[in-house]
Amino acid sequence: MRQAMAQAEVGDDVMGEDPTVNELQKLAAEMFGMEASLFVPSGTMSNLIAVMVHCRERSDEMIVGDLSHMHIYEQGGSAQLAGVHATTVTTRPDGTFDLKQLESKIRHGYPDPHYPRTRLICVENTHNIQGGRVLPLPFLQEVRALADRYGLSVHMDGARLMNAAVALGVPPSSILQHMHTVSVCLSKGLGSPVGTMLAGPRDFISRAVRCRKAVGGGMRQAGVLAAAGKLSLLEMVGRLEDDHHNAKTFALALLDCEPSLFDVDMSAVETNILRFRIKDPALSPQEVCALMGQVGEGEEAALGQGVRVLMFPHYENSIRAVWHLGISPEDTQLAIKKMQFVAGQHLNSRT
């Protein structure tokens, strides 16, 4: 990938003249079944641009899941920078939401001056906070049918869309046929250092180019980054299955761990993100993550080496672990041994 970046043919992408960026945008549009796509520095910026294009008046409103990345982790950029109000629906454990509740959130008072105007519905696939859950295709179809009934647009925050496609065994275009627009990250499991693709109809992307410039996302010789993105889409998608397998391997090992310290819902382990909980209230997620991230006393003698495993204390008193390009099956086995060591040390401290 770094060799491809070093050798990339470049031009001025702000002027539409970078051949490598143009190749990437054509590749992504074809892969996603969209008319056009745009290379953007980050997923947060891509989602913001999508909101700006779909909701072009400052009184417009979008409907998002209450646990969505756009609602929680993007600093309220839609309101802060785009002047777009967000209303929420309850996110279910599988990342979906109730369609009757969704319909109830659609505003019908326009042009009554008291209310915003509903313009956009946003979904997230795979769902980050809910542990990499894959949105079912029938759900997406029903969301689109509801949106069409009321003249609304549907945008997918598809940061991990390719994980969803691999898990379902379908091309990404089969998922995106129900969407108007999508953001797809080239980093994370796909391995690029930078970049997200925003895709949709050609007139949408034309407007998105203007918004990208306004929020500082116009880059000049961006082909050095787009070259990595091309490799991500052409060569890295198939290997996502390895990440999914490694996550399941680790999850099963947690269930087999003695003492029985961890609570894992295996039916929720669908892709590369694992959320699990600690059964013992005396041990917090923060403490477990700290113990996993440092080499403990006696560890090198017990395991033959020191192992540092980086995980994150997460939503609802859980721990979040993510597999990606840099984590091999061998690394996963080391992480299992480290977790068993930490569990054993905790048991010894209680006796």
C-alpha positions as CSV (number, residue, x, y, z in Angstrom):
1,M,0.0,0.0,0.0
2,R,2.8,2.5,0.8
3,Q,4.5,1.6,-2.4
4,A,1.3,2.3,-4.3
5,M,1.0,5.7,-2.5
6,A,4.6,6.6,-3.3
7,Q,4.1,5.8,-7.0
8,A,0.6,7.3,-7.4
9,E,0.0,9.6,-10.3
10,V,-1.4,12.9,-9.0
11,G,-3.0,16.1,-10.0
12,D,-5.1,18.8,-8.4
13,D,-8.2,17.1,-7.0
14,V,-9.9,20.5,-6.1
15,M,-9.9,21.1,-9.9
16,G,-11.0,17.5,-10.5
17,E,-7.6,16.7,-12.2
18,D,-6.1,14.0,-9.9
19,P,-6.3,10.8,-12.0
20,T,-5.9,8.4,-9.1
21,V,-8.7,10.1,-7.1
22,N,-10.9,10.0,-10.2
23,E,-10.2,6.3,-10.6
24,L,-11.0,5.6,-7.0
25,Q,-14.3,7.6,-7.3
26,K,-15.3,5.7,-10.4
27,L,-14.4,2.3,-8.8
28,A,-16.4,3.1,-5.6
29,A,-19.5,4.3,-7.5
30,E,-19.5,1.1,-9.6
31,M,-19.0,-1.1,-6.5
32,F,-21.7,0.6,-4.6
33,G,-24.2,0.7,-7.5
34,M,-24.3,4.5,-7.3
35,E,-24.1,7.1,-10.1
36,A,-21.1,8.9,-8.6
37,S,-18.8,9.1,-5.5
38,L,-16.5,11.6,-3.8
39,F,-13.3,11.1,-1.9
40,V,-13.5,12.8,1.5
41,P,-10.9,13.0,4.3
42,S,-13.0,11.4,7.1
43,G,-16.3,9.6,7.8
44,T,-17.4,12.4,10.1
45,M,-16.9,15.0,7.3
46,S,-18.6,12.7,4.8
47,N,-21.7,12.3,7.1
48,L,-21.8,16.1,7.7
49,I,-21.6,16.8,3.9
50,A,-24.5,14.3,3.3
51,V,-26.6,16.1,5.9
52,M,-25.8,19.5,4.3
53,V,-26.8,18.3,0.9
54,H,-29.9,16.5,1.9
55,C,-31.1,19.2,4.3
56,R,-30.4,22.5,2.5
57,E,-32.4,24.8,4.8
58,R,-31.5,25.7,8.3
59,S,-34.9,24.7,9.6
60,D,-34.6,21.1,8.2
61,E,-34.6,18.0,10.5
62,M,-33.1,14.6,10.2
63,I,-34.1,11.4,12.1
64,V,-31.3,9.3,13.6
65,G,-30.9,6.4,16.0
66,D,-30.3,7.6,19.6
67,L,-27.2,5.4,19.7
68,S,-25.9,6.2,16.3
69,H,-22.4,7.5,15.6
70,M,-23.8,10.6,13.9
71,H,-25.8,11.5,17.0
72,I,-23.2,10.7,19.7
73,Y,-19.7,10.8,18.3
74,E,-19.7,13.6,15.7
75,Q,-20.0,16.5,18.1
76,G,-23.4,17.5,16.9
77,G,-21.9,18.7,13.7
78,S,-25.2,18.7,11.8
79,A,-26.5,21.4,14.2
80,Q,-23.2,23.1,15.0
81,L,-22.1,23.5,11.3
82,A,-25.1,22.8,9.1
83,G,-27.9,24.3,11.2
84,V,-29.9,21.0,10.9
85,H,-31.9,19.7,13.8
86,A,-31.9,16.0,14.8
87,T,-34.6,14.0,16.4
88,T,-34.0,10.4,17.6
89,V,-35.6,7.0,17.5
90,T,-34.7,4.3,20.0
91,T,-31.9,2.0,18.7
92,R,-32.7,-1.7,19.2
93,P,-30.0,-4.2,20.3
94,D,-29.6,-5.3,16.6
95,G,-29.1,-1.7,15.4
96,T,-32.6,-1.3,13.9
97,F,-35.5,0.7,15.1
98,D,-39.2,0.4,15.3
99,L,-40.8,1.6,12.1
100,K,-43.9,2.8,13.8
101,Q,-41.9,5.0,16.1
102,L,-39.9,6.2,13.1
103,E,-43.0,7.1,11.3
104,S,-44.3,9.0,14.4
105,K,-41.2,11.2,14.3
106,I,-41.9,12.5,10.8
107,R,-43.1,16.1,11.0
108,H,-46.3,16.9,9.2
109,G,-46.8,20.6,10.1
110,Y,-44.7,22.3,7.4
111,P,-45.0,25.2,6.6
112,D,-46.3,25.9,10.1
113,P,-43.6,28.1,11.5
114,H,-43.5,26.3,14.8
115,Y,-41.8,23.1,13.5
116,P,-38.8,22.0,11.6
117,R,-39.3,20.1,8.3
118,T,-38.3,16.4,8.2
119,R,-36.0,15.8,5.2
120,L,-33.7,12.8,6.1
121,I,-33.6,9.4,7.8
122,C,-30.1,8.0,8.7
123,V,-29.2,4.4,9.4
124,E,-25.9,2.9,10.5
125,N,-24.4,-0.3,9.1
126,T,-22.7,-2.1,10.8
127,H,-23.8,-0.5,14.0
128,N,-20.9,0.6,16.2
129,I,-22.3,1.0,19.7
130,Q,-24.4,-2.2,19.3
131,G,-21.3,-4.2,18.6
132,G,-20.9,-4.4,14.8
133,R,-24.5,-5.6,14.2
134,V,-25.5,-6.0,10.6
135,L,-28.8,-4.4,9.6
136,P,-31.1,-6.9,7.9
137,L,-32.0,-6.2,4.3
138,P,-35.8,-6.4,4.9
139,F,-35.4,-3.6,7.5
140,L,-33.6,-1.4,5.0
141,Q,-36.2,-2.1,2.4
142,E,-39.0,-1.1,4.8
143,V,-37.1,2.1,5.8
144,R,-36.8,3.1,2.2
145,A,-40.5,2.3,1.5
146,L,-41.5,4.5,4.5
147,A,-39.2,7.3,3.3
148,D,-40.6,7.1,-0.3
149,R,-44.1,7.4,1.1
150,Y,-43.3,10.7,2.7
151,G,-40.8,12.1,0.2
152,L,-37.7,11.7,2.4
153,S,-34.1,10.7,1.7
154,V,-32.3,7.9,3.4
155,H,-28.5,8.1,4.1
156,M,-26.4,5.2,5.4
157,D,-23.5,5.8,7.7
158,G,-21.8,2.8,6.2
159,A,-18.4,3.2,7.9
160,R,-18.2,-0.6,8.0
161,L,-20.5,-1.3,5.1
162,M,-18.0,-3.8,3.7
163,N,-18.1,-5.8,6.9
164,A,-21.9,-6.0,6.5
165,A,-21.6,-7.1,2.9
166,V,-19.1,-9.8,3.8
167,A,-21.2,-11.0,6.8
168,L,-24.3,-11.2,4.6
169,G,-22.4,-12.7,1.6
170,V,-23.8,-10.1,-0.8
171,P,-22.2,-7.3,-2.8
172,P,-22.4,-3.9,-1.2
173,S,-24.8,-2.7,-4.0
174,S,-27.4,-5.2,-2.8
175,I,-27.4,-3.4,0.5
176,L,-27.3,0.1,-1.0
177,Q,-30.1,-0.4,-3.4
178,H,-32.4,0.7,-0.6
179,M,-30.4,3.9,0.2
180,H,-30.2,7.2,-1.5
181,T,-26.6,7.9,-0.3
182,V,-23.8,6.3,1.7
183,S,-20.6,7.0,3.5
184,V,-18.0,4.2,3.4
185,C,-14.7,4.3,5.3
186,L,-11.6,3.1,3.6
187,S,-9.7,2.9,6.9
188,K,-10.5,0.5,9.8
189,G,-10.5,-3.1,8.5
190,L,-9.8,-2.0,4.9
191,G,-6.4,-0.7,6.0
192,S,-6.1,2.7,4.4
193,P,-4.6,5.5,6.5
194,V,-7.1,8.1,5.5
195,G,-10.4,8.5,3.7
196,T,-14.1,7.9,3.2
197,M,-16.2,7.5,0.0
198,L,-19.4,9.5,-0.1
199,A,-21.7,8.0,-2.9
200,G,-25.1,8.8,-4.4
201,P,-26.8,10.3,-7.4
202,R,-24.7,12.5,-9.7
203,D,-26.5,15.8,-8.7
204,F,-26.1,14.9,-5.0
205,I,-22.3,14.5,-5.5
206,S,-22.1,17.7,-7.5
207,R,-23.5,19.6,-4.5
208,A,-21.3,17.5,-2.1
209,V,-18.2,18.8,-3.9
210,R,-19.2,22.3,-3.0
211,C,-19.9,21.4,0.6
212,R,-16.6,19.5,0.9
213,K,-14.7,22.7,-0.1
214,A,-16.7,24.8,2.4
215,V,-15.8,22.5,5.3
216,G,-12.2,22.3,4.4
217,G,-12.1,18.9,2.8
218,G,-10.8,19.9,-0.6
219,M,-7.3,18.4,-1.0
220,R,-4.8,19.0,-3.8
221,Q,-2.5,16.1,-4.8
222,A,-4.8,13.6,-3.0
223,G,-3.8,10.8,-5.3
224,V,-1.2,9.6,-2.7
225,L,-4.1,8.8,-0.4
226,A,-6.5,7.6,-3.1
227,A,-4.0,5.0,-4.2
228,A,-4.3,3.4,-0.8
229,G,-8.1,3.6,-1.1
230,K,-8.0,1.7,-4.4
231,L,-6.1,-1.1,-2.8
232,S,-8.6,-1.2,0.1
233,L,-11.5,-1.7,-2.2
234,L,-9.8,-4.1,-4.6
235,E,-7.7,-6.3,-2.3
236,M,-8.8,-5.8,1.3
237,V,-12.5,-6.6,1.3
238,G,-12.2,-10.4,1.3
239,R,-9.9,-10.4,4.3
240,L,-12.6,-8.9,6.5
241,E,-13.9,-12.4,7.0
242,D,-10.7,-13.1,8.9
243,D,-11.5,-10.3,11.4
244,H,-15.0,-11.7,11.9
245,H,-13.6,-15.1,12.5
246,N,-11.0,-13.8,15.0
247,A,-13.7,-11.9,16.9
248,K,-15.8,-15.0,17.2
249,T,-12.8,-17.0,18.3
250,F,-12.1,-14.6,21.1
251,A,-15.7,-14.4,22.1
252,L,-16.0,-18.2,22.4
253,A,-12.8,-18.2,24.5
254,L,-14.4,-15.7,26.9
255,L,-17.3,-18.1,27.5
256,D,-14.9,-21.0,28.1
257,C,-12.7,-18.9,30.5
258,E,-12.3,-20.3,34.0
259,P,-13.4,-18.8,36.3
260,S,-16.6,-17.8,34.5
261,L,-16.1,-14.1,34.5
262,F,-17.5,-12.8,31.2
263,D,-20.9,-12.4,29.7
264,V,-21.1,-12.7,25.9
265,D,-24.1,-12.9,23.6
266,M,-22.8,-14.9,20.8
267,S,-25.8,-14.2,18.6
268,A,-24.7,-10.6,18.6
269,V,-21.1,-11.3,17.4
270,E,-21.6,-10.8,13.7
271,T,-18.6,-8.9,12.4
272,N,-15.3,-7.5,13.8
273,I,-16.6,-5.7,16.9
274,L,-17.2,-7.5,20.2
275,R,-19.0,-6.1,23.2
276,F,-18.9,-8.1,26.4
277,R,-19.5,-7.6,30.1
278,I,-17.9,-8.5,33.4
279,K,-20.1,-10.7,35.7
280,D,-18.2,-9.7,38.9
281,P,-19.4,-6.3,40.1
282,A,-16.1,-5.9,42.0
283,L,-14.2,-5.7,38.7
284,S,-15.0,-2.7,36.4
285,P,-14.5,-2.5,32.6
286,Q,-11.9,0.2,33.3
287,E,-9.9,-2.1,35.5
288,V,-10.1,-5.0,33.1
289,C,-8.9,-2.7,30.2
290,A,-6.1,-1.4,32.4
291,L,-4.9,-4.9,33.3
292,M,-5.1,-6.1,29.7
293,G,-3.1,-3.1,28.6
294,Q,-0.1,-3.6,30.8
295,V,2.3,-6.4,31.5
296,G,1.4,-7.8,34.9
297,E,3.6,-9.3,37.6
298,G,4.4,-12.9,36.8
299,E,2.9,-12.6,33.3
300,E,6.1,-13.2,31.4
301,A,6.8,-16.4,33.4
302,A,3.3,-17.7,32.9
303,L,2.8,-16.8,29.2
304,G,6.4,-16.9,28.0
305,Q,6.2,-13.2,27.1
306,G,4.5,-9.9,28.1
307,V,1.3,-9.1,26.2
308,R,-0.5,-5.8,26.0
309,V,-4.0,-5.9,24.6
310,L,-5.8,-2.6,24.0
311,M,-9.5,-2.6,24.5
312,F,-12.0,0.1,25.5
313,P,-14.5,0.6,28.4
314,H,-17.7,1.2,26.5
315,Y,-21.4,1.8,26.6
316,E,-23.6,0.3,29.4
317,N,-20.7,-0.9,31.5
318,S,-19.3,-3.1,28.7
319,I,-15.9,-3.6,27.1
320,R,-15.4,-3.1,23.3
321,A,-12.8,-5.1,21.4
322,V,-12.2,-4.6,17.6
323,W,-10.4,-6.7,15.1
324,H,-8.8,-5.1,12.0
325,L,-6.0,-5.5,9.5
326,G,-3.2,-5.4,12.2
327,I,-4.6,-8.2,14.4
328,S,-3.7,-11.7,13.2
329,P,-5.1,-15.1,14.4
330,E,-1.8,-15.5,16.3
331,D,-2.4,-12.1,18.0
332,T,-5.9,-13.3,18.9
333,Q,-4.6,-16.4,20.6
334,L,-2.1,-14.2,22.6
335,A,-5.1,-12.0,23.6
336,I,-7.0,-15.1,24.8
337,K,-4.0,-16.2,26.9
338,K,-3.7,-12.8,28.4
339,M,-7.4,-12.7,29.3
340,Q,-7.2,-16.1,30.9
341,F,-4.2,-14.9,32.9
342,V,-6.0,-11.7,34.0
343,A,-9.0,-13.8,35.0
344,G,-6.9,-16.2,37.0
345,Q,-5.1,-13.4,38.7
346,H,-8.4,-11.8,39.7
347,L,-9.6,-15.2,41.1
348,N,-6.4,-15.6,43.1
349,S,-6.8,-12.1,44.6
350,R,-10.3,-13.0,45.8
351,T,-9.2,-16.2,47.6
